Amino acid sequence: MFLRGFVYGVLFFLLVPGVVLKVPEQASAEVQAVVHALIFAVVSYAIFPYIIRSLERFENPSTKINPKCPTGYKQCPSGDCVLISDVHGGCP
């Protein structure tokens, strides 16, 4: 969550009128704010699917743990345990 907020902050700073983007000086403050808001919305909509995908790996590590099967059972690739002696009970 922190990384997402940081990326939003950096993007907001870069798109403030006068930093990277020049808005005409004779435009009123309201027009400058609307231009800034529209450009911020379009850029964040275009960029964030790629950034979020890469950030999710850091924020949501895999927590799946497959415990060992008891004696007399075998472990399937799905993580399920099935009886070794069961002729009809293969791995799902």
URCORRA-V888112 format. One record per helix or strand of 3 or more residues. SS is the DSSP state (H for helix, E for strand). FROM is the first residue (numbers start at 1). LEN is the number of residues. If there is no record, write none. Layout:
ss={SS,SS}
from={FROM,FROM}
len={LEN,LEN}
This chain:
ss={H,H,E,E}
from={2,29,73,81}
len={13,31,3,3}
